[in-house]
Amino acid sequence: MVEKYLNELTSSLGVLYIKLHQHHWYVTGQKFFTLHERFEAYYDETTEYLDEVAERMLALNLNPVSTLQEFLEHAWIKETPYIQKVSDRDMVLSVMDDFKKMAAKLQEGLDITADAGDDVTNDMFVGMKQAYEKHIWMLRAYLD
């Protein structure tokens, strides 16, 4: 159960990383400079989380998924091809939705790791969940 969950988390972080790059590349308009930098900060953070989770799996003697195909098969986050212009507001809403999903799924991970007695992984999830909740709050404020 822990390995399955951690691989779903790894996969979701991989897909999220690409989606954040997509927004970073395609954002336009008056908010370009602000959002271009913000999306970059988010994908940099996502890279750190992806590495941290995969390395934690290896420390637990588990096998993290590591291909794009596996990421797409196991991720909670779904990719969306960029085939038509997306407004900066819709990009922010998309990121908020993905972050909400990640925070909710991390709560599940907290329960799983607590039941397994894995305090180290649990602690990692607390920090990640806290960051996503703060990002959601800030993005909501940005849209007001």
Residue frames relative to the residue before (quaternion, step in Angstrom):
aa qw qx qy qz dx dy dz
M 1.0000 0.0000 0.0000 0.0000 0.00 0.00 0.00
V 0.6593 0.4978 -0.3102 0.4704 3.60 0.94 -0.86
E 0.6684 0.5000 -0.3122 0.4537 3.60 0.88 -0.90
K 0.6327 0.5227 -0.3303 0.4662 3.60 0.96 -0.84
Y 0.6678 0.4976 -0.3034 0.4631 3.58 0.85 -0.95
L 0.6845 0.4907 -0.2954 0.4510 3.60 0.83 -0.96
N 0.6457 0.4956 -0.3256 0.4811 3.59 1.08 -0.62
E 0.6159 0.5127 -0.3486 0.4861 3.59 1.09 -0.59
L 0.6384 0.5108 -0.3190 0.4794 3.57 1.04 -0.76
T 0.6368 0.5205 -0.3201 0.4702 3.59 0.93 -0.88
S 0.6681 0.5039 -0.2919 0.4631 3.56 0.90 -0.94
S 0.6613 0.5121 -0.3040 0.4562 3.57 0.93 -0.89
L 0.6418 0.5079 -0.3191 0.4778 3.57 1.02 -0.75
G 0.6326 0.5337 -0.3301 0.4539 3.59 1.03 -0.73
V 0.6808 0.4615 -0.2851 0.4922 3.57 0.92 -0.88
L 0.6319 0.5323 -0.3321 0.4550 3.59 0.96 -0.81
Y 0.6050 0.5677 -0.3398 0.4429 3.57 1.01 -0.82
I 0.6886 0.4655 -0.2756 0.4829 3.59 0.88 -0.94
K 0.6495 0.5164 -0.3295 0.4505 3.61 0.92 -0.82
L 0.6508 0.5069 -0.3191 0.4666 3.58 0.98 -0.79
H 0.6087 0.5236 -0.3442 0.4866 3.60 1.09 -0.66
Q 0.6241 0.5501 -0.3385 0.4396 3.55 0.95 -0.87
H 0.6733 0.4738 -0.2954 0.4846 3.59 0.88 -0.92
H 0.6202 0.5557 -0.3285 0.4457 3.57 1.00 -0.85
W 0.7061 0.4669 -0.2605 0.4642 3.57 0.91 -0.93
Y 0.8014 0.3689 -0.1569 0.4439 3.56 0.85 -0.96
V 0.4753 0.6705 -0.4668 0.3266 3.63 1.13 -0.13
T 0.0045 0.7769 -0.6286 0.0349 3.55 -1.07 0.86
G 0.6058 0.6026 -0.4054 0.3248 3.53 -1.31 0.00
Q 0.7889 -0.3540 0.2451 0.4385 3.51 -1.39 -0.13
K 0.7176 0.4332 -0.2429 0.4882 3.58 1.10 -0.60
F 0.2758 0.8188 -0.4763 0.1629 3.57 1.32 0.13
F 0.7222 0.4646 -0.2847 0.4260 3.59 0.59 -1.11
T 0.6567 0.5098 -0.3093 0.4618 3.57 0.95 -0.85
L 0.7427 0.4223 -0.2368 0.4626 3.57 0.74 -1.05
H 0.5845 0.5704 -0.3741 0.4393 3.59 1.03 -0.69
E 0.6960 0.4546 -0.2632 0.4895 3.59 0.89 -0.91
R 0.6490 0.5242 -0.3228 0.4471 3.60 0.96 -0.84
F 0.6586 0.4959 -0.3159 0.4697 3.60 0.91 -0.89
E 0.6223 0.5286 -0.3407 0.4662 3.59 1.04 -0.69
A 0.6426 0.5096 -0.3266 0.4698 3.59 0.94 -0.84
Y 0.6534 0.5130 -0.3157 0.4585 3.59 0.99 -0.79
Y 0.7047 0.4340 -0.3083 0.4691 3.62 0.84 -0.79
D 0.5770 0.5489 -0.3879 0.4641 3.60 1.14 -0.43
E 0.6455 0.5068 -0.3080 0.4812 3.58 0.97 -0.86
T 0.6447 0.5325 -0.3117 0.4513 3.57 0.96 -0.89
T 0.6112 0.5434 -0.3395 0.4646 3.58 1.04 -0.75
E 0.6531 0.5076 -0.3106 0.4683 3.58 0.95 -0.87
Y 0.6592 0.5015 -0.3111 0.4660 3.58 0.94 -0.87
L 0.6364 0.5362 -0.3297 0.4459 3.58 0.92 -0.89
D 0.6774 0.4832 -0.2858 0.4752 3.56 0.88 -0.93
E 0.6582 0.5250 -0.3083 0.4429 3.57 0.93 -0.91
V 0.6769 0.4847 -0.2963 0.4681 3.59 0.91 -0.89
A 0.6677 0.4941 -0.3112 0.4616 3.60 0.88 -0.90
E 0.6699 0.4827 -0.3059 0.4740 3.59 0.94 -0.80
R 0.6051 0.5317 -0.3603 0.4704 3.59 1.08 -0.61
M 0.6236 0.5323 -0.3383 0.4619 3.58 1.00 -0.79
L 0.6623 0.4962 -0.3089 0.4687 3.56 0.89 -0.88
A 0.6318 0.5261 -0.3320 0.4625 3.60 1.02 -0.75
L 0.6911 0.4428 -0.2623 0.5074 3.57 1.17 -0.63
N 0.4692 -0.6924 0.4172 0.3555 3.57 1.35 0.12
L 0.4557 0.6376 -0.4649 0.4119 3.55 1.10 0.85
N 0.4227 -0.7142 0.5113 0.2234 3.57 -1.27 0.35
P 0.2211 -0.7933 0.5508 0.1359 3.60 -0.31 1.19
V 0.4970 -0.5994 0.5270 0.3405 3.56 -1.13 0.67
S 0.0737 -0.8475 0.5255 -0.0105 3.57 -1.01 0.71
T 0.6399 0.4863 -0.3555 0.4771 3.59 1.17 0.34
L 0.6249 -0.5430 0.4024 0.3907 3.55 -1.21 0.47
Q 0.6196 0.5455 -0.3421 0.4488 3.58 0.99 -0.78
E 0.6652 0.4855 -0.3030 0.4796 3.58 0.92 -0.88
F 0.6096 0.5493 -0.3554 0.4475 3.59 0.99 -0.79
L 0.6950 0.4775 -0.2843 0.4563 3.58 0.81 -0.99
E 0.6601 0.5227 -0.3083 0.4427 3.60 1.03 -0.72
H 0.8103 0.3297 -0.1316 0.4662 3.60 0.96 -0.83
A 0.5390 0.6759 -0.3849 0.3232 3.60 1.23 -0.26
W 0.4423 -0.6433 0.5597 0.2779 3.52 -1.26 0.60
I 0.6679 0.4536 -0.2676 0.5259 3.55 1.19 -0.64
K 0.2093 -0.7855 0.5720 0.1093 3.58 -0.92 0.88
E 0.4253 -0.6985 0.5124 0.2620 3.54 -1.01 0.80
T 0.1614 -0.7583 0.6246 0.0936 3.52 -1.28 0.50
P 0.3679 -0.7359 0.5148 0.2411 3.62 -0.47 1.11
Y 0.3746 -0.7113 0.5493 0.2281 3.57 -1.03 0.80
I 0.1156 0.8229 -0.5430 0.1206 3.57 -0.06 1.30
Q 0.7696 0.1274 -0.1257 0.6129 3.57 1.29 -0.11
K 0.6682 -0.5240 0.3470 0.3981 3.54 -1.19 0.58
V 0.1362 -0.7602 0.6333 0.0498 3.54 -1.03 0.94
S 0.4500 -0.6984 0.4826 0.2772 3.58 -0.83 0.94
D 0.6231 -0.5373 0.4080 0.3958 3.54 -1.22 0.47
R 0.6206 0.5432 -0.3385 0.4530 3.60 1.04 -0.73
D 0.6726 0.4880 -0.2973 0.4701 3.59 0.92 -0.88
M 0.6019 0.5408 -0.3563 0.4671 3.58 1.11 -0.61
V 0.6561 0.5006 -0.3078 0.4734 3.58 0.94 -0.91
L 0.6491 0.5103 -0.3180 0.4659 3.59 0.95 -0.83
S 0.6310 0.5300 -0.3243 0.4645 3.59 1.03 -0.78
V 0.6571 0.4949 -0.3058 0.4794 3.58 0.94 -0.89
M 0.6313 0.5272 -0.3344 0.4601 3.59 0.96 -0.82
D 0.6528 0.5143 -0.3164 0.4573 3.58 0.90 -0.89
D 0.6643 0.4931 -0.3046 0.4720 3.57 0.94 -0.88
F 0.6600 0.4976 -0.3110 0.4691 3.60 0.95 -0.81
K 0.6181 0.5261 -0.3462 0.4705 3.61 1.05 -0.69
K 0.6448 0.5091 -0.3177 0.4734 3.57 0.98 -0.85
M 0.6542 0.5109 -0.3152 0.4600 3.60 0.93 -0.86
A 0.6531 0.5084 -0.3195 0.4614 3.61 0.91 -0.86
A 0.6631 0.4968 -0.3084 0.4674 3.59 0.94 -0.87
K 0.6781 0.4775 -0.2946 0.4748 3.59 0.93 -0.85
L 0.6125 0.5307 -0.3559 0.4654 3.60 1.09 -0.60
Q 0.5860 0.5476 -0.3753 0.4647 3.59 1.10 -0.56
E 0.6204 0.5175 -0.3344 0.4852 3.58 1.03 -0.75
G 0.6535 0.5206 -0.3036 0.4580 3.57 0.99 -0.86
L 0.6042 0.5469 -0.3481 0.4633 3.57 1.07 -0.68
D 0.6601 0.4983 -0.3016 0.4743 3.56 0.98 -0.85
I 0.6605 0.5148 -0.3060 0.4527 3.59 0.93 -0.91
T 0.7171 0.4420 -0.2668 0.4682 3.58 0.82 -0.95
A 0.5896 0.5430 -0.3737 0.4668 3.60 1.13 -0.53
D 0.6626 0.5011 -0.2994 0.4692 3.58 0.94 -0.89
A 0.6959 0.4561 -0.2674 0.4861 3.59 1.09 -0.71
G 0.4458 -0.7092 0.4422 0.3204 3.60 1.26 -0.16
D 0.4666 0.6749 -0.4363 0.3693 3.58 1.21 0.51
D 0.1664 -0.8394 0.5142 0.0582 3.55 0.21 1.33
V 0.6280 0.5530 -0.3456 0.4247 3.60 1.01 -0.73
T 0.6856 0.4479 -0.2827 0.4994 3.58 0.83 -0.95
N 0.6062 0.5591 -0.3436 0.4493 3.57 1.02 -0.77
D 0.6611 0.5054 -0.3010 0.4657 3.57 0.92 -0.92
M 0.6147 0.5418 -0.3365 0.4641 3.60 1.02 -0.79
F 0.6742 0.5009 -0.2905 0.4585 3.58 0.96 -0.90
V 0.5926 0.5642 -0.3681 0.4416 3.60 1.04 -0.70
G 0.6830 0.4898 -0.2889 0.4584 3.58 0.87 -0.94
M 0.6549 0.5070 -0.3118 0.4656 3.56 0.97 -0.83
K 0.6603 0.5056 -0.3070 0.4627 3.58 0.90 -0.92
Q 0.6315 0.5318 -0.3296 0.4580 3.57 0.98 -0.82
A 0.6596 0.5061 -0.3101 0.4612 3.59 0.93 -0.86
Y 0.6622 0.4978 -0.3175 0.4614 3.61 0.90 -0.86
E 0.6518 0.5095 -0.3249 0.4582 3.59 0.93 -0.80
K 0.6407 0.5030 -0.3258 0.4801 3.60 1.02 -0.72
H 0.6372 0.5220 -0.3289 0.4618 3.60 0.97 -0.82
I 0.6353 0.5283 -0.3284 0.4577 3.59 0.95 -0.85
W 0.6473 0.5176 -0.3103 0.4657 3.57 0.91 -0.90
M 0.6951 0.4768 -0.2805 0.4591 3.58 0.87 -0.95
L 0.6525 0.5002 -0.3205 0.4705 3.60 1.00 -0.75
R 0.6095 0.5355 -0.3450 0.4720 3.57 1.06 -0.74
A 0.6603 0.4986 -0.3011 0.4741 3.60 0.95 -0.89
Y 0.6166 0.5550 -0.3348 0.4469 3.58 1.05 -0.76
L 0.7025 0.4790 -0.2652 0.4546 3.58 0.99 -0.83
D 0.5776 0.6078 -0.3790 0.3916 3.61 1.16 -0.45
